[in-house]
Every structure is written in structure tokens, then in C-alpha cells.
Amino acid sequence: MNSAALKQYITWLGRGDCHDCALLGGKASSLCHLAAEHRVPPGFCLTAEAFDQALASGLVLDEAASPASLPPALYGELSAAYRRLGEVCGAEAPGVAVRSSALDEDGEAVSFAGQHETFLNVSGVEAVAQAVLRCWASVRSPRALDYRRRQGLSLDGVRIAVLVQQLVPADVSAVVFSANPVTGGREEVVINASWGLGESVVGGTVTPDTYVVRKADLTLLSRQVSEKQRMTVPVSGGTREVDVPRFLRAQPALADDQAADMARLAMALEARQGRPVDVECACHDGNLYLLQCRPITTLK
């Protein structure tokens, strides 16, 4: 395969035809749509065609798979894209999030939340390539296959893309619902927020603070501040869950204006998508970053 043909296997967020769900899956395609209008960390995506090409070359996705197993030309393209991302980030070997984006993920009916692999703070091209292989392999994991069975989806011919983005070393992470996921009410935004990276929030190892914001005027209707015991932080080569410093545990993770900003973001995304959305975001150095946006699939 020549270099010109390989160009279609890596696309950059917010550019060209990277909006195509048939190549990128719902997660990456959604961020491509939104990157031009919102603060989305820079990154690129290995499309489902890269996955197809790797399998066609004879790659076997098992524990023995290593970066040396990748087709050389594809590995070269991945290396070049990672170096380019480093230039954008101003770092020789930037820490990145490597995230699965299956082609039927984050749809209107099923979300696949937590079914496929994500790796945070991966640094160096060899480590990134290994993380890509593990994301590809996760499409056939027992957990993902069982989810497919329960959702009545096909187990054959499943394809997956992989998103590689600059890691935001979040001071605070949050999951924001543009409708109340408990009551189903469309007039409220509900925010779950805690210190550090979002793994502790989405993984359920911390009880986050909960904020309810009225859409009509962004009034904070309620704030429940929890005793936040644990947080996920970047460490060399990955992440670690650590104890929250004592002076922060009972402190609100968000100021009122930050909660209003997150509610405003969720409302804008809901208006664009035409349906209630589930948003993952992060705050760092006073900036609000959009990390993921998908439909809420559990509303009454």
C-alpha cells in the first residue's frame, strides 16, 4: 500500500471529511463536528479503514500483538501523526488519551459507554501504537460482545476507529446532562463533578458533587457537595487514583459560574444535536474543554 492510499486512514479533528460516522464512529465523528465551534483538545483519528487494513495484513488481535505487528506503512503514518500532534501541543512526546470509537457507538439507541477501552496519559509513539492495538482488541472483548447480545446487535463484522487526543490534565472533571436523567425533566441541567481526571467520576469510585441548573435563566437550583475521597491524576506513563487532599474533600468542585458555563455548553450542544445530550468536560487553568458528547439513551 502506498503513502497516498494511507492518507485516508488518519484524519484530524475538525477537518475535511472526518465527520463521517461510517469511518470514525459516533464518538470521534461527534467531536469532529464540534471541534470548530468549541474548545476540543487537538487530535486525530485512525479510521475504521485503518482497522480493516491492519486485519487484512494478517494482524491477530491477541495478547501477543505489538506495534511491530502493524503494517509498516500504517505504523509510519501513525508515527507521523503523533509527531505532528506534538508540534501542535508544543511537546516532543505529548501525553494523549487513546479512546475507542466503535462505528455503532454513541448512537440514539445505544451508547456503549464503558464497553470499549480508553487509555489516558499515553506518551511516546510505541506506547500509543500499543494502546491502539488494545482498543482494537476491545471490540471483541467478552464485555463488549455481551453488551451487543443484550442490545440485539450483530457480533460479526464489527469495526472500530480510535481517537488520539491531547490529554487535558483536568483540575475538575464533570459529566453534564442537558435533561434530568432521574426525573426526565427537560427544563434542568444536571452536573456531576469532582476533582482530577474524569475516570473517577465515570468509573463510580467517587461520589461527585451534584449541581442542578435551571435552563431558563441558568439559576443554580441546588448544590449537593459530597465528601470526595478519591481522584484520578496523571502520572508517568498513565494515571493513578489517589486520595483527595483533606482540605479539598468537602469543598465544592465547581464555582457557581463554572456550573453555569457547563450548563450553557450542554444547552448549546442539545440545540445543535436536536436531542438531550450527555457531555463529558474538563476544567484546566480556567478553560472549559469539551471531551465527549452523545445522546442520552436512558430518558423516560
Contacts in CASP RR format, 6 or more apart in sequence:
PFRMAT RR
TARGET T0000
AUTHOR 0000-0000-0000
METHOD contacts of the structure
MODEL  1
MNSAALKQYITWLGRGDCHDCALLGGKASSLCHLAAEHRVPPGFCLTAEA
FDQALASGLVLDEAASPASLPPALYGELSAAYRRLGEVCGAEAPGVAVRS
SALDEDGEAVSFAGQHETFLNVSGVEAVAQAVLRCWASVRSPRALDYRRR
QGLSLDGVRIAVLVQQLVPADVSAVVFSANPVTGGREEVVINASWGLGES
VVGGTVTPDTYVVRKADLTLLSRQVSEKQRMTVPVSGGTREVDVPRFLRA
QPALADDQAADMARLAMALEARQGRPVDVECACHDGNLYLLQCRPITTLK
1 53 0 8 1.000
1 71 0 8 1.000
1 73 0 8 1.000
1 74 0 8 1.000
2 73 0 8 1.000
3 73 0 8 1.000
3 77 0 8 1.000
6 73 0 8 1.000
6 74 0 8 1.000
6 77 0 8 1.000
7 77 0 8 1.000
8 47 0 8 1.000
8 49 0 8 1.000
9 46 0 8 1.000
9 47 0 8 1.000
9 49 0 8 1.000
9 50 0 8 1.000
9 53 0 8 1.000
9 74 0 8 1.000
9 77 0 8 1.000
10 44 0 8 1.000
10 45 0 8 1.000
10 46 0 8 1.000
10 47 0 8 1.000
10 50 0 8 1.000
10 77 0 8 1.000
10 78 0 8 1.000
10 81 0 8 1.000
11 17 0 8 1.000
11 18 0 8 1.000
11 23 0 8 1.000
11 24 0 8 1.000
11 32 0 8 1.000
11 44 0 8 1.000
11 45 0 8 1.000
11 47 0 8 1.000
12 18 0 8 1.000
12 43 0 8 1.000
12 44 0 8 1.000
12 45 0 8 1.000
13 28 0 8 1.000
13 31 0 8 1.000
13 32 0 8 1.000
13 35 0 8 1.000
13 40 0 8 1.000
13 42 0 8 1.000
13 43 0 8 1.000
13 44 0 8 1.000
13 45 0 8 1.000
13 165 0 8 1.000
14 32 0 8 1.000
14 33 0 8 1.000
14 35 0 8 1.000
14 36 0 8 1.000
15 32 0 8 1.000
17 23 0 8 1.000
18 24 0 8 1.000
18 28 0 8 1.000
18 29 0 8 1.000
18 32 0 8 1.000
18 45 0 8 1.000
19 29 0 8 1.000
19 32 0 8 1.000
19 33 0 8 1.000
20 29 0 8 1.000
21 29 0 8 1.000
21 103 0 8 1.000
22 48 0 8 1.000
22 103 0 8 1.000
23 29 0 8 1.000
23 47 0 8 1.000
23 48 0 8 1.000
23 49 0 8 1.000
23 161 0 8 1.000
24 32 0 8 1.000
24 45 0 8 1.000
24 47 0 8 1.000
24 48 0 8 1.000
24 101 0 8 1.000
24 103 0 8 1.000
24 161 0 8 1.000
24 163 0 8 1.000
25 48 0 8 1.000
25 101 0 8 1.000
25 102 0 8 1.000
25 103 0 8 1.000
25 104 0 8 1.000
25 105 0 8 1.000
25 106 0 8 1.000
25 161 0 8 1.000
26 101 0 8 1.000
26 103 0 8 1.000
26 105 0 8 1.000
26 106 0 8 1.000
26 107 0 8 1.000
26 294 0 8 1.000
27 99 0 8 1.000
27 100 0 8 1.000
27 101 0 8 1.000
27 105 0 8 1.000
27 106 0 8 1.000
27 163 0 8 1.000
27 292 0 8 1.000
27 294 0 8 1.000
28 45 0 8 1.000
28 101 0 8 1.000
28 161 0 8 1.000
28 163 0 8 1.000
29 101 0 8 1.000
30 106 0 8 1.000
30 292 0 8 1.000
30 293 0 8 1.000
30 294 0 8 1.000
31 40 0 8 1.000
31 163 0 8 1.000
31 290 0 8 1.000
31 292 0 8 1.000
31 293 0 8 1.000
32 45 0 8 1.000
34 40 0 8 1.000
34 269 0 8 1.000
34 272 0 8 1.000
34 290 0 8 1.000
34 293 0 8 1.000
38 265 0 8 1.000
38 290 0 8 1.000
39 287 0 8 1.000
39 288 0 8 1.000
39 289 0 8 1.000
39 290 0 8 1.000
40 165 0 8 1.000
40 289 0 8 1.000
40 290 0 8 1.000
40 291 0 8 1.000
41 97 0 8 1.000
41 165 0 8 1.000
41 166 0 8 1.000
41 167 0 8 1.000
41 168 0 8 1.000
41 289 0 8 1.000
41 291 0 8 1.000
42 85 0 8 1.000
42 88 0 8 1.000
42 89 0 8 1.000
42 165 0 8 1.000
42 166 0 8 1.000
43 85 0 8 1.000
43 88 0 8 1.000
43 96 0 8 1.000
43 163 0 8 1.000
43 164 0 8 1.000
43 165 0 8 1.000
43 166 0 8 1.000
44 81 0 8 1.000
44 84 0 8 1.000
44 85 0 8 1.000
44 163 0 8 1.000
44 164 0 8 1.000
45 101 0 8 1.000
45 161 0 8 1.000
45 162 0 8 1.000
45 163 0 8 1.000
45 164 0 8 1.000
46 78 0 8 1.000
46 132 0 8 1.000
46 161 0 8 1.000
46 162 0 8 1.000
46 164 0 8 1.000
47 161 0 8 1.000
48 103 0 8 1.000
48 159 0 8 1.000
48 160 0 8 1.000
48 161 0 8 1.000
50 74 0 8 1.000
50 161 0 8 1.000
50 162 0 8 1.000
51 136 0 8 1.000
51 159 0 8 1.000
51 160 0 8 1.000
51 161 0 8 1.000
51 162 0 8 1.000
52 159 0 8 1.000
53 71 0 8 1.000
53 74 0 8 1.000
54 70 0 8 1.000
54 71 0 8 1.000
54 74 0 8 1.000
54 136 0 8 1.000
55 61 0 8 1.000
57 70 0 8 1.000
57 71 0 8 1.000
57 74 0 8 1.000
59 65 0 8 1.000
59 69 0 8 1.000
59 70 0 8 1.000
59 71 0 8 1.000
60 69 0 8 1.000
61 133 0 8 1.000
61 136 0 8 1.000
61 137 0 8 1.000
61 140 0 8 1.000
62 137 0 8 1.000
65 133 0 8 1.000
65 137 0 8 1.000
66 130 0 8 1.000
66 133 0 8 1.000
67 75 0 8 1.000
67 125 0 8 1.000
67 126 0 8 1.000
67 129 0 8 1.000
67 130 0 8 1.000
67 133 0 8 1.000
69 133 0 8 1.000
70 78 0 8 1.000
70 129 0 8 1.000
70 133 0 8 1.000
75 129 0 8 1.000
78 125 0 8 1.000
78 128 0 8 1.000
78 129 0 8 1.000
78 132 0 8 1.000
79 125 0 8 1.000
79 129 0 8 1.000
81 164 0 8 1.000
82 96 0 8 1.000
82 124 0 8 1.000
82 125 0 8 1.000
82 128 0 8 1.000
82 164 0 8 1.000
83 125 0 8 1.000
85 94 0 8 1.000
85 96 0 8 1.000
85 164 0 8 1.000
85 166 0 8 1.000
86 92 0 8 1.000
86 93 0 8 1.000
86 94 0 8 1.000
88 166 0 8 1.000
89 166 0 8 1.000
93 123 0 8 1.000
93 124 0 8 1.000
93 125 0 8 1.000
94 123 0 8 1.000
94 166 0 8 1.000
94 167 0 8 1.000
95 121 0 8 1.000
95 122 0 8 1.000
95 123 0 8 1.000
95 124 0 8 1.000
95 166 0 8 1.000
95 167 0 8 1.000
95 234 0 8 1.000
96 121 0 8 1.000
96 122 0 8 1.000
96 123 0 8 1.000
96 128 0 8 1.000
96 164 0 8 1.000
96 165 0 8 1.000
96 166 0 8 1.000
96 167 0 8 1.000
97 118 0 8 1.000
97 119 0 8 1.000
97 120 0 8 1.000
97 121 0 8 1.000
97 122 0 8 1.000
97 163 0 8 1.000
97 164 0 8 1.000
97 165 0 8 1.000
97 166 0 8 1.000
97 167 0 8 1.000
98 118 0 8 1.000
98 119 0 8 1.000
98 122 0 8 1.000
98 128 0 8 1.000
98 131 0 8 1.000
98 132 0 8 1.000
98 135 0 8 1.000
98 162 0 8 1.000
98 163 0 8 1.000
98 164 0 8 1.000
99 118 0 8 1.000
99 119 0 8 1.000
99 135 0 8 1.000
99 162 0 8 1.000
99 163 0 8 1.000
99 164 0 8 1.000
99 165 0 8 1.000
100 116 0 8 1.000
100 117 0 8 1.000
100 118 0 8 1.000
100 135 0 8 1.000
100 138 0 8 1.000
100 139 0 8 1.000
100 160 0 8 1.000
100 161 0 8 1.000
100 162 0 8 1.000
100 163 0 8 1.000
101 160 0 8 1.000
101 161 0 8 1.000
101 162 0 8 1.000
101 163 0 8 1.000
102 112 0 8 1.000
102 115 0 8 1.000
102 116 0 8 1.000
102 139 0 8 1.000
102 144 0 8 1.000
102 158 0 8 1.000
102 159 0 8 1.000
102 160 0 8 1.000
102 161 0 8 1.000
103 158 0 8 1.000
103 159 0 8 1.000
103 160 0 8 1.000
103 161 0 8 1.000
104 110 0 8 1.000
104 112 0 8 1.000
104 153 0 8 1.000
104 158 0 8 1.000
105 111 0 8 1.000
105 112 0 8 1.000
105 115 0 8 1.000
105 116 0 8 1.000
106 112 0 8 1.000
106 292 0 8 1.000
106 294 0 8 1.000
106 295 0 8 1.000
107 294 0 8 1.000
107 295 0 8 1.000
107 297 0 8 1.000
108 275 0 8 1.000
108 295 0 8 1.000
108 297 0 8 1.000
109 151 0 8 1.000
109 297 0 8 1.000
110 151 0 8 1.000
110 153 0 8 1.000
110 297 0 8 1.000
111 278 0 8 1.000
111 294 0 8 1.000
111 295 0 8 1.000
111 297 0 8 1.000
112 144 0 8 1.000
112 147 0 8 1.000
113 202 0 8 1.000
113 294 0 8 1.000
114 202 0 8 1.000
115 138 0 8 1.000
115 141 0 8 1.000
115 143 0 8 1.000
115 144 0 8 1.000
115 147 0 8 1.000
116 135 0 8 1.000
116 138 0 8 1.000
116 139 0 8 1.000
116 141 0 8 1.000
116 144 0 8 1.000
116 160 0 8 1.000
117 131 0 8 1.000
117 134 0 8 1.000
117 135 0 8 1.000
117 137 0 8 1.000
117 138 0 8 1.000
117 141 0 8 1.000
118 135 0 8 1.000
119 131 0 8 1.000
119 134 0 8 1.000
119 135 0 8 1.000
119 238 0 8 1.000
120 167 0 8 1.000
120 197 0 8 1.000
120 199 0 8 1.000
120 232 0 8 1.000
120 234 0 8 1.000
120 238 0 8 1.000
120 239 0 8 1.000
121 167 0 8 1.000
121 234 0 8 1.000
121 235 0 8 1.000
121 237 0 8 1.000
121 238 0 8 1.000
121 239 0 8 1.000
122 128 0 8 1.000
122 131 0 8 1.000
122 237 0 8 1.000
122 238 0 8 1.000
123 236 0 8 1.000
123 237 0 8 1.000
123 238 0 8 1.000
127 237 0 8 1.000
128 164 0 8 1.000
132 162 0 8 1.000
132 164 0 8 1.000
135 160 0 8 1.000
135 162 0 8 1.000
136 160 0 8 1.000
136 162 0 8 1.000
138 144 0 8 1.000
138 160 0 8 1.000
139 158 0 8 1.000
139 159 0 8 1.000
139 160 0 8 1.000
140 158 0 8 1.000
145 155 0 8 1.000
148 154 0 8 1.000
148 155 0 8 1.000
148 158 0 8 1.000
149 155 0 8 1.000
167 234 0 8 1.000
168 282 0 8 1.000
168 284 0 8 1.000
168 289 0 8 1.000
168 291 0 8 1.000
169 197 0 8 1.000
169 234 0 8 1.000
169 284 0 8 1.000
170 196 0 8 1.000
170 197 0 8 1.000
170 198 0 8 1.000
170 282 0 8 1.000
170 283 0 8 1.000
170 284 0 8 1.000
170 289 0 8 1.000
171 195 0 8 1.000
171 196 0 8 1.000
171 282 0 8 1.000
171 283 0 8 1.000
171 284 0 8 1.000
171 285 0 8 1.000
171 286 0 8 1.000
172 193 0 8 1.000
172 194 0 8 1.000
172 195 0 8 1.000
172 196 0 8 1.000
172 253 0 8 1.000
172 254 0 8 1.000
172 258 0 8 1.000
172 282 0 8 1.000
172 283 0 8 1.000
173 193 0 8 1.000
173 194 0 8 1.000
173 195 0 8 1.000
173 196 0 8 1.000
173 197 0 8 1.000
173 198 0 8 1.000
173 200 0 8 1.000
173 201 0 8 1.000
173 280 0 8 1.000
173 281 0 8 1.000
173 282 0 8 1.000
173 283 0 8 1.000
174 191 0 8 1.000
174 192 0 8 1.000
174 193 0 8 1.000
174 194 0 8 1.000
174 201 0 8 1.000
174 208 0 8 1.000
174 253 0 8 1.000
174 254 0 8 1.000
174 262 0 8 1.000
174 280 0 8 1.000
174 281 0 8 1.000
174 282 0 8 1.000
174 283 0 8 1.000
175 191 0 8 1.000
175 192 0 8 1.000
175 193 0 8 1.000
175 201 0 8 1.000
175 202 0 8 1.000
175 208 0 8 1.000
175 278 0 8 1.000
175 279 0 8 1.000
175 280 0 8 1.000
176 189 0 8 1.000
176 190 0 8 1.000
176 191 0 8 1.000
176 192 0 8 1.000
176 262 0 8 1.000
176 263 0 8 1.000
176 265 0 8 1.000
176 266 0 8 1.000
176 278 0 8 1.000
176 279 0 8 1.000
176 280 0 8 1.000
176 281 0 8 1.000
177 189 0 8 1.000
177 190 0 8 1.000
177 191 0 8 1.000
177 266 0 8 1.000
177 276 0 8 1.000
177 277 0 8 1.000
177 278 0 8 1.000
177 279 0 8 1.000
177 296 0 8 1.000
178 189 0 8 1.000
178 266 0 8 1.000
178 267 0 8 1.000
178 269 0 8 1.000
178 270 0 8 1.000
178 276 0 8 1.000
178 277 0 8 1.000
178 278 0 8 1.000
178 279 0 8 1.000
178 296 0 8 1.000
179 185 0 8 1.000
179 186 0 8 1.000
179 188 0 8 1.000
179 189 0 8 1.000
179 190 0 8 1.000
179 270 0 8 1.000
179 276 0 8 1.000
179 296 0 8 1.000
179 299 0 8 1.000
180 186 0 8 1.000
180 188 0 8 1.000
180 190 0 8 1.000
180 212 0 8 1.000
181 190 0 8 1.000
181 278 0 8 1.000
181 296 0 8 1.000
181 298 0 8 1.000
181 299 0 8 1.000
182 190 0 8 1.000
184 299 0 8 1.000
184 300 0 8 1.000
186 215 0 8 1.000
186 276 0 8 1.000
187 214 0 8 1.000
187 215 0 8 1.000
187 216 0 8 1.000
188 212 0 8 1.000
188 213 0 8 1.000
188 214 0 8 1.000
188 215 0 8 1.000
188 221 0 8 1.000
189 212 0 8 1.000
189 213 0 8 1.000
189 215 0 8 1.000
189 262 0 8 1.000
189 263 0 8 1.000
189 266 0 8 1.000
189 267 0 8 1.000
190 210 0 8 1.000
190 211 0 8 1.000
190 212 0 8 1.000
190 213 0 8 1.000
191 209 0 8 1.000
191 210 0 8 1.000
191 211 0 8 1.000
191 212 0 8 1.000
191 213 0 8 1.000
191 254 0 8 1.000
191 259 0 8 1.000
191 262 0 8 1.000
191 263 0 8 1.000
192 201 0 8 1.000
192 208 0 8 1.000
192 209 0 8 1.000
192 210 0 8 1.000
193 201 0 8 1.000
193 208 0 8 1.000
193 209 0 8 1.000
193 211 0 8 1.000
193 253 0 8 1.000
193 254 0 8 1.000
193 259 0 8 1.000
193 262 0 8 1.000
194 200 0 8 1.000
194 201 0 8 1.000
194 206 0 8 1.000
194 208 0 8 1.000
194 209 0 8 1.000
194 226 0 8 1.000
194 228 0 8 1.000
194 231 0 8 1.000
194 253 0 8 1.000
195 228 0 8 1.000
195 231 0 8 1.000
195 244 0 8 1.000
195 248 0 8 1.000
195 253 0 8 1.000
196 231 0 8 1.000
196 232 0 8 1.000
196 233 0 8 1.000
197 231 0 8 1.000
197 232 0 8 1.000
197 233 0 8 1.000
197 234 0 8 1.000
197 239 0 8 1.000
197 282 0 8 1.000
198 232 0 8 1.000
198 280 0 8 1.000
198 282 0 8 1.000
199 205 0 8 1.000
199 232 0 8 1.000
199 239 0 8 1.000
199 241 0 8 1.000
200 206 0 8 1.000
200 230 0 8 1.000
200 231 0 8 1.000
200 232 0 8 1.000
200 241 0 8 1.000
201 208 0 8 1.000
202 280 0 8 1.000
205 230 0 8 1.000
205 241 0 8 1.000
206 226 0 8 1.000
206 228 0 8 1.000
206 229 0 8 1.000
206 230 0 8 1.000
206 231 0 8 1.000
207 226 0 8 1.000
207 227 0 8 1.000
207 228 0 8 1.000
208 226 0 8 1.000
208 228 0 8 1.000
208 253 0 8 1.000
209 223 0 8 1.000
209 224 0 8 1.000
209 225 0 8 1.000
209 226 0 8 1.000
209 228 0 8 1.000
209 252 0 8 1.000
209 253 0 8 1.000
209 254 0 8 1.000
210 222 0 8 1.000
210 223 0 8 1.000
210 224 0 8 1.000
210 226 0 8 1.000
211 220 0 8 1.000
211 222 0 8 1.000
211 223 0 8 1.000
211 224 0 8 1.000
211 254 0 8 1.000
211 259 0 8 1.000
212 220 0 8 1.000
212 221 0 8 1.000
212 222 0 8 1.000
212 223 0 8 1.000
213 219 0 8 1.000
213 220 0 8 1.000
213 221 0 8 1.000
213 259 0 8 1.000
213 260 0 8 1.000
213 262 0 8 1.000
213 263 0 8 1.000
214 221 0 8 1.000
215 263 0 8 1.000
215 267 0 8 1.000
218 260 0 8 1.000
218 263 0 8 1.000
218 264 0 8 1.000
220 256 0 8 1.000
220 259 0 8 1.000
220 260 0 8 1.000
223 252 0 8 1.000
223 259 0 8 1.000
225 250 0 8 1.000
225 251 0 8 1.000
225 252 0 8 1.000
227 249 0 8 1.000
227 250 0 8 1.000
228 244 0 8 1.000
228 248 0 8 1.000
228 249 0 8 1.000
228 250 0 8 1.000
228 253 0 8 1.000
229 243 0 8 1.000
229 244 0 8 1.000
229 249 0 8 1.000
230 241 0 8 1.000
230 242 0 8 1.000
230 243 0 8 1.000
230 244 0 8 1.000
231 241 0 8 1.000
231 242 0 8 1.000
231 243 0 8 1.000
231 244 0 8 1.000
232 239 0 8 1.000
232 240 0 8 1.000
232 241 0 8 1.000
232 242 0 8 1.000
233 239 0 8 1.000
233 240 0 8 1.000
233 241 0 8 1.000
233 242 0 8 1.000
254 262 0 8 1.000
254 283 0 8 1.000
258 283 0 8 1.000
258 288 0 8 1.000
261 288 0 8 1.000
262 279 0 8 1.000
262 281 0 8 1.000
262 288 0 8 1.000
265 279 0 8 1.000
265 281 0 8 1.000
265 288 0 8 1.000
265 290 0 8 1.000
266 277 0 8 1.000
266 279 0 8 1.000
269 277 0 8 1.000
269 279 0 8 1.000
269 290 0 8 1.000
269 293 0 8 1.000
270 276 0 8 1.000
270 277 0 8 1.000
273 293 0 8 1.000
273 295 0 8 1.000
275 295 0 8 1.000
275 296 0 8 1.000
276 295 0 8 1.000
276 296 0 8 1.000
276 299 0 8 1.000
277 293 0 8 1.000
277 294 0 8 1.000
277 295 0 8 1.000
277 296 0 8 1.000
278 293 0 8 1.000
278 294 0 8 1.000
278 295 0 8 1.000
278 296 0 8 1.000
279 290 0 8 1.000
279 292 0 8 1.000
279 293 0 8 1.000
280 290 0 8 1.000
280 291 0 8 1.000
280 292 0 8 1.000
280 293 0 8 1.000
281 288 0 8 1.000
281 289 0 8 1.000
281 290 0 8 1.000
281 291 0 8 1.000
282 288 0 8 1.000
282 289 0 8 1.000
282 291 0 8 1.000
283 289 0 8 1.000
END
